[in-house]
Amino acid sequence: MNEEPEEDLQACDGADESPDANRVIEKLELTHRDIALFKLAHEHRYIVYAQIREAFWKDRSIPANACYKRIERLVKSGFLEMWCSRRKNLNCYLITPKSYEVLREKDLDSGLRLYERTRDYDRFIDHDLKVMNLRLLFRQIGLDSWTSERAIRELRNAKKIPDGILTVRGKHIAIEFENGLEKPKKDYQEMLSYYEGHEDYDMLFVIVDGHIKDWIVTGLDYDIQRFWVAAYLDLIKHREKGIFENKVAIFTLGELV
């Protein structure tokens, strides 16, 4: 992920009708990669093609089209459903009851029920895709212990739900992704106070897509050992060399590994 991943190579080209996910063309033997894909999509409700390719076919030749052909087979064999997000003009992939049962049999369902698509399932798709991009970035540099927002919401009784929890050497880091800093300053101060007072979290990372305003670094009251800010595009572009900062120090993402 040397630069921000393409959101998808597959713009929506079909009608809005539900795809026939149960139409089976031949028996399909599932691979470990297929099951890992099901688990990732399940934990985040949906995933788009470019993210599937980035996560599971990153080093494969694009002209060979191996990723597309496999995803097509998984859809036709009833393991994935494809739905068009008109908000982004992208195809989204969701798991089906068939793939959910596979996850349950292998105890890989993360304790979550099967997600049932709603009319506005893609309401926050821009935010959701960028959070997934961050998870994939952390995963690729060896930080693969991630608890999704969906799992936190369904399995924990919490007043505030972060966009993810990254666990590094036993420390639980709450991840809050901001599509710009549009909320009032007092809201961020309340957020900091919440996380600093919550025993489940050792640190808070606020990752901003947009300009990091000076006041979030220097104008808020926080524990300098626990609160850090980073720019989304800097992390995506520079990976391990991406910078986290607060009012007294900086460190690079690679230092977490």
C-alpha positions, 0 to 999 in steps of 0.5 A, a space after each residue: 500500500 505505497 499509496 491509497 488503494 483504488 477503491 475498486 476496479 469494479 464500478 457498478 454495472 448491474 441493476 439494483 436487483 439482488 444477485 442470485 447468490 444461491 445459483 451453484 455452477 459447480 462444487 467449490 473447494 474452499 481455501 484458507 484464503 477464502 475463509 480468511 476473506 469471509 471472516 474479514 468481510 463478516 467483521 466489517 459487514 462488507 468489503 470491496 474488490 480492491 480491498 480483497 485484492 490488496 489483502 489476499 492477492 497483492 503480489 499476484 499479477 493483475 493481468 492474470 485476473 486471479 482475484 476477479 475469477 476467484 471472487 466470481 466463483 465465490 459469488 456464483 457458488 453462493 458464498 458471497 453476495 455482491 451489491 451495488 453501492 450507488 453512493 460510491 458506484 462500487 460493488 460491495 461483497 457480503 457473506 451469505 448464510 452459506 459462508 457464515 456456516 463455514 465460519 461458525 463450524 470453524 469457530 471463526 465467526 467472531 461471536 457475531 450474528 450474520 449481518 443482514 443488509 439494510 437499505 442504507 447499509 452503505 450510508 457511511 461507506 467512505 468512512 468504512 472503506 478508509 477504516 478497512 484500508 487502515 486495518 489492511 495497512 496494519 495487517 501488512 506490517 505485522 499488526 494483525 490483532 484488530 477488533 472491528 467496530 462491529 464486534 465492539 458494538 455487538 459484544 461489549 456494553 460501551 457508551 462510546 464505540 471506537 472504529 477499531 481496537 488494535 492490540 499490540 504486545 498486550 496493549 489495547 489501542 482505540 482507533 478513532 478515524 475522522 473524515 476531517 475534524 468537523 466536530 467542535 473542539 469540546 467534543 474531542 476533549 470529551 472523547 479524550 476524557 472518555 478514553 483516558 478514563 476507560 480501563 479497557 484502553 491503554 492508548 488512543 490513536 486519532 487518525 484524520 483524513 485531512 489537515 490536522 489542526 493545531 488545536 487537536 495536538 496542542 490545544 487539548 488536555 490529555 495524557 501525553 503517554 496515551 494520546 497520539 494523532 496521525 494523518 490518514 494519507 501520510 500513513 497510507 503513503 509512507 507506511 512504517 514511516 508514517 508519523 504519530 504525534 502529540 504536543 511533546 513527541 513523535 514516533 513512526 508507525 514502524 516503531 510499534 512493530 
